[in-house]
Amino acid sequence: MNDSRYVCPKCGNIQYETGEFRATGGTFSKIFDVQNKKFTTVTCTRCKYTEIYKADSSTLGNIFDFFTN
């Protein structure tokens, strides 16, 4: 992806890739393996420096995750 607003703080590159992942957040979610925390990543395509941002997690997604584990 190329956006003139993004500049890698390590190497100055302006091209990046985005992704996302989920993680557990507390005792209940760890016991039942529910990944209720959602994060978005922005990775520089040149040096692979990655920034992680906390994203909003939907209740429906959490319920679906609970029943599909």
C-alpha positions in Angstrom: 0.0 0.0 0.0 1.2 3.5 -0.6 -0.1 6.5 1.3 1.8 9.8 1.4 0.8 10.3 5.0 2.7 7.2 6.2 6.5 7.5 6.7 8.4 4.7 8.5 10.1 6.2 11.6 13.1 3.8 11.1 14.0 4.1 7.4 11.7 6.8 5.9 10.0 4.5 3.5 6.4 5.4 2.5 5.1 1.9 1.5 3.5 -0.3 4.0 1.2 -3.4 4.6 -1.6 -3.7 7.1 -2.8 -6.7 9.1 -4.6 -7.6 12.2 -4.6 -10.1 15.0 -6.5 -11.0 18.1 -5.3 -11.9 21.7 -6.8 -12.9 25.0 -7.3 -10.3 27.6 -8.2 -11.7 31.0 -8.6 -14.7 33.2 -12.0 -15.7 31.8 -10.9 -15.2 28.2 -7.7 -17.2 28.8 -9.6 -20.1 30.4 -12.1 -20.3 27.5 -9.5 -19.3 24.8 -11.5 -16.3 23.7 -9.5 -13.7 21.8 -11.4 -10.5 22.9 -8.7 -8.0 22.1 -8.2 -6.9 18.5 -5.1 -5.1 17.1 -4.2 -3.6 13.7 -0.6 -3.7 12.5 1.2 -1.4 10.0 4.4 -2.9 8.6 7.0 -1.1 6.6 7.7 -3.0 3.3 11.4 -2.2 3.3 12.7 -2.7 6.9 9.7 -4.7 8.3 9.3 -2.3 11.3 5.8 -2.9 12.7 3.6 -0.6 14.7 0.6 -2.1 16.6 -2.6 -0.2 17.3 -5.5 -1.3 19.5 -8.7 -1.7 17.5 -12.3 -1.9 18.5 -13.5 -5.5 19.1 -17.1 -6.3 18.2 -19.3 -8.3 20.6 -20.6 -10.4 17.7 -17.0 -11.3 16.8 -16.3 -12.3 20.5 -19.4 -14.5 20.6 -18.5 -16.2 17.3 -14.9 -16.8 18.5 -16.3 -18.3 21.8 -18.4 -20.9 19.9 -15.8 -21.8 17.2 -12.9 -22.6 19.5 
